[in-house]
Structures are given as C-alpha cells and as structure tokens.
Amino acid sequence: MIITEQQFFDYIHCPALFEMTYIKKIPMEESTSFPKLLEKVAKYFYLHLLNGRIASASELKKKWDSICQANEDKIDNKKVMEGIGLIFKLLNWADKEQPVVLDIDTRYNIHVGNVELVGNMETILAAPNKKYELLITSFSSRLPDQMMIDMKMKYTLEAYAFNKVYNKPVDGIRVYSVKHAKDFYTYRTDDDFKRLETAIKSVGESIEKGLYYPREGIMCSSCPAKGYCRYWSC
C-alpha cells in the first residue's frame, strides 16, 4: 500500500475526512491558512540560499504580493501587512544566523510493514561541527510548546525519513518561531521511531480494512469536509 504523508496525517486527523477525500473523491476546497501561505515565501527564500544567493527584501515582498493576490479571498489587508513584517523578521534572522542550506524538499520513500509512505522533507541545514539539522520554520502566532515539539509525529517522521534517505541519524530538529524570534530544539530516539512505525502500520491496516468514522473535535469548524460530514456514512 502506497500512501502519501498528507494522506497519513489526514487519516490521523479524521478517518471520515480521509474516506471522503481519497475514497469517495468528493472535491474539497484546499485548506489555506496564513502560516501556510508564508511558508511558501520561506521555501522560496531557502531555495535561493541553496543556490548560493540571498533573495532581497524586495524580491520576497514581490513573492508575497503574488501569493496574496492569488488568495485575496482568504487574506485581508491586515494579514498582508503582518506577513510583510514576518518576512522581514525571517530576513533578519537569516542575516544573523547565516544558515547553510544543504537541501530542500528532499523526496523520501519509507517502508513500514506493508505500507510505503512517500513525502518530502523540510529544509536541511549544515550545523556546526559537521552536524545536520532539520529546520522547521513556524509562522504561527502561538509560541511553540516544548512538550508538543518533543512529541509531534510530523517532526518524528522528518527525522525518520532523514535516517532512511541518508543512512545516518539527523543531529537535531530546529523549530524557529518567526513571530517570537526564538529557536526551539528537539531530537528523536528509537522509542519515538517505534511509536511512528506503529502508527504507520495501524493507519495502513485501518485503511486496508475500510475502518472509517468521524472524529469530532475543535478542528471540525475549519474542516473542508464540514458541509458533508453530517450526511457521511461509510
């Protein structure tokens, strides 16, 4: 069974959403958020760093403007201006830290049981003393919680994929909160990887057996399937 990283996390988020999206193929409006839009600018910036060039403030603003124009129904003028401020904060951080980008969007295929999980890794940085870091750029207004960072399965998957692709462990995961101009660091152990492997196997087995059900929670109000969910039946 081949599933994408997005499908894996969509199933964890809500099996009914997964079934409506990927099995019944009901058209869903793409989920777009302010942080996700800014992540596109960050990726554009890191791609330039990978190619040995620092994108200017005007180039990044132009990129942000084009993204905002394409999503003008989802972002207001206040958010447009807030985004510019965060982009300049990212530039100031890069000027101070001088990050060395080794790769971005590296493709991975990992096998756990009968599941092949495919996706793309976050930005890989060269850290001091010939070490490697995975960089997560967070544009959330909330200050990250260290306990959640240490548990977050997305970050575990990033580290696991790095290990498989490069046949060596990543030295750490760096979460940079742009709004708060603060770094958070975490790492993963074999116990974290066992937890991830169990989750991948369980999701694969559940999909194979057709186990779908609605999972109600605080995220339902922003779910793209909320208009269909009341009438959902497997």
C-alpha positions in Angstrom: 0.0 0.0 0.0 1.4 3.4 -1.0 0.1 6.4 0.9 1.4 10.0 1.0 2.4 11.9 4.1 -0.7 14.1 3.6 -2.9 11.0 3.5 -1.3 9.6 6.6 -1.9 12.7 8.6 -5.4 13.3 7.1 -6.4 9.8 8.4 -5.0 10.5 11.8 -6.9 13.8 11.8 -10.2 12.2 10.8 -10.8 8.9 9.1 -14.1 10.2 7.7 -12.3 13.1 6.1 -9.8 10.6 4.6 -12.6 8.4 3.2 -14.5 11.4 1.7 -11.4 12.8 0.2 -9.4 9.8 -1.1 -12.0 7.0 -1.4 -15.2 8.8 -2.4 -13.1 11.6 -4.0 -15.5 14.4 -3.0 -14.0 17.7 -4.2 -12.7 19.6 -1.2 -11.6 23.2 -1.0 -7.9 23.3 -0.4 -7.1 24.2 3.2 -5.2 27.5 3.1 -4.0 29.3 6.2 -1.9 32.5 6.8 1.1 30.5 8.1 0.9 28.1 5.1 1.0 31.0 2.7 4.0 32.4 4.4 5.7 29.0 4.3 5.7 29.4 0.5 7.8 32.5 0.8 10.2 30.8 3.3 10.6 27.9 0.8 11.3 30.4 -2.0 13.9 32.1 0.3 15.6 28.8 1.2 15.7 27.7 -2.4 17.7 30.8 -3.2 20.1 30.1 -0.3 20.5 26.5 -1.6 21.6 28.0 -4.9 24.1 30.3 -3.1 22.1 33.5 -3.4 20.3 35.6 -0.8 16.9 36.9 -2.1 16.4 40.6 -1.4 13.6 42.1 0.7 12.0 43.5 -2.5 12.1 40.0 -4.1 10.5 38.4 -1.1 7.9 41.1 -0.9 7.1 40.6 -4.6 6.7 36.9 -4.0 4.4 37.6 -1.0 2.3 40.0 -3.0 1.8 37.4 -5.8 0.7 34.8 -3.2 -1.7 37.3 -1.6 -3.2 38.2 -5.0 -3.8 34.6 -5.7 -5.5 34.2 -2.4 -7.2 37.6 -2.0 -10.5 35.9 -0.9 -8.7 34.3 2.0 -6.4 37.1 3.3 -7.2 40.7 4.3 -5.0 43.8 4.2 -4.2 43.5 7.8 -2.8 40.0 7.3 -0.9 41.2 4.2 0.9 43.8 6.2 1.5 41.4 9.1 3.0 38.9 6.6 5.5 41.5 5.3 6.6 42.1 8.9 7.2 38.4 9.5 9.1 38.1 6.2 11.5 40.9 7.3 11.9 39.1 10.6 12.9 36.0 8.7 15.4 38.0 6.7 16.9 39.5 9.9 17.2 36.0 11.4 19.0 34.7 8.3 21.3 37.7 8.2 22.3 37.0 11.8 22.5 33.2 11.6 23.9 32.8 8.1 22.2 29.4 7.6 23.8 27.0 5.2 21.0 25.2 3.3 22.1 21.7 2.1 18.8 20.6 0.6 15.1 21.3 0.5 12.0 19.2 -0.4 14.1 16.0 -0.5 11.8 13.2 -1.6 11.6 10.1 0.6 10.0 6.6 0.3 10.0 4.7 3.6 8.7 1.2 4.1 7.0 0.0 7.3 5.3 -3.3 7.2 3.2 -3.4 4.0 3.0 0.4 3.9 5.1 2.6 1.7 4.9 6.2 2.9 6.1 8.9 0.5 6.7 12.6 1.0 9.2 15.4 1.1 11.5 16.5 3.9 11.8 20.0 5.3 14.9 22.2 4.9 18.2 20.5 5.8 20.9 22.7 7.3 24.6 22.3 7.9 25.1 22.8 11.6 28.4 23.4 13.4 30.9 20.5 13.9 29.8 18.8 10.7 26.3 18.1 12.0 23.0 18.2 10.3 19.7 19.9 11.3 16.2 19.8 10.0 14.8 23.3 10.0 11.1 23.8 10.7 10.0 27.5 10.1 6.9 28.3 12.1 4.8 31.4 11.3 2.2 30.6 14.0 1.3 33.4 16.3 1.5 30.9 19.2 4.7 30.3 21.0 5.6 26.6 20.4 5.2 24.3 23.4 8.3 22.3 24.1 6.5 19.2 25.2 4.4 19.1 22.0 7.5 19.7 19.9 9.2 16.7 21.6 6.1 14.6 20.7 5.0 15.9 17.4 4.8 13.0 14.9 5.4 15.2 11.9 8.9 16.0 13.3 9.5 12.4 14.1 8.7 11.5 10.5 11.1 14.1 9.3 13.9 12.6 11.4 13.0 9.1 10.5 13.0 9.9 6.7 16.4 11.6 7.0 17.8 8.5 8.6 16.5 6.3 5.8 17.5 8.6 2.9 21.0 9.4 4.1 21.7 6.3 6.2 22.7 8.4 9.2 20.8 10.0 12.1 20.0 13.7 11.9 21.6 15.5 14.8 18.6 17.6 15.7 15.4 19.4 14.7 15.3 23.1 14.9 12.0 24.9 15.1 12.3 28.6 14.5 9.3 30.7 15.6 9.5 33.7 13.3 7.0 35.9 15.2 8.7 35.4 18.5 12.3 35.3 17.0 13.1 32.2 19.1 14.6 28.8 18.4 13.4 25.5 19.9 15.4 22.3 19.6 14.3 18.7 19.8 15.7 15.3 18.9 14.3 11.8 18.4 15.2 8.4 19.8 14.4 4.8 18.9 11.4 4.9 21.1 10.0 7.8 19.0 10.6 5.9 15.8 8.9 2.8 17.2 5.8 5.0 18.0 5.9 6.3 14.5 6.2 2.8 12.9 3.3 1.5 15.0 1.2 4.5 13.8 2.1 3.9 10.2 1.2 0.2 10.4 -2.0 0.9 12.2 -3.2 3.5 9.7 -2.3 1.2 6.8 -4.2 -1.7 8.4 -7.2 0.5 9.1 -7.3 1.8 5.5 -7.0 -1.8 4.2 -9.9 -2.9 6.4 -12.0 0.2 5.5 -12.2 1.4 9.0 -13.6 5.0 8.7 -15.5 7.1 11.2 -16.0 10.8 12.0 -13.7 12.2 14.7 -15.3 15.2 16.3 -13.1 17.9 17.8 -12.1 21.6 17.9 -10.8 21.4 14.3 -14.2 20.5 12.8 -15.1 24.1 12.4 -12.3 24.7 9.9 -12.5 21.3 8.2 -13.1 21.4 4.4 -15.5 18.5 4.7 -17.8 20.0 7.4 -20.5 20.6 4.8 -20.6 16.9 4.0 -19.9 15.3 7.4 -23.4 15.4 8.8 -24.5 13.2 5.9 -21.5 11.0 5.9 -21.9 7.2 6.1 -19.4 4.6 5.1 
